[in-house]
Amino acid sequence: MKQGKAPPRFVWLLSRAQRAVHRWIETRPQAWDGISPAQVGLLFFLRSRPAASIGDIAAATEVAPAAVTNLSKRMQALGLVERAGDEHDARVTRLRLTDAGAQAGAQAQQVLAQLNGQLTDGFTEAELAVVARWLERAASLAPAGE
């Protein structure tokens, strides 16, 4: 960076980008069918890890197990997931997608593919790798669970 030139205002830019992404998502309510971004995240997780335990989900998403339990109960009421006991350990609860949950996840994935296309348009793979690395660095600043 040239001397005397101020660095980009990364915190402001990141905050502005986050608000813009949220507004983009909020303008497509039909795509989410009344489910929250956190619920979409859990649908995506369960697509990749069917029958995951509450503890595994909490560890992977860096949130408290109680938060996953509360989220999953709301999703169960919506018919998106089903809760089941573990066949080897009665203390463990596992979550599975229902057909409605799988459909909602597929629908959300299509919408997010549009968003990702808009976000990445005009950038090289190398540039996107740098952006991804920077965002990972930013995400690592908060202690786990926050």
HELIX and SHEET records of a PDB file:
HELIX    1   1 PHE A   10  GLU A   26  1                                  17    
HELIX    2   2 PRO A   29  TRP A   32  1                                   4    
HELIX    3   3 PRO A   37  SER A   48  1                                  12    
HELIX    4   4 ILE A   54  THR A   61  1                                   8    
HELIX    5   5 PRO A   65  ALA A   77  1                                  13    
HELIX    6   6 ASP A   99  THR A  120  1                                  22    
HELIX    7   7 GLU A  125  ALA A  139  1                                  15    
SHEET    1   A 3 ALA A  52  SER A  53  0                                        
SHEET    2   A 3 THR A  93  LEU A  97 -1                                        
SHEET    3   A 3 VAL A  81  GLY A  85 -1                                        
END                                                                             
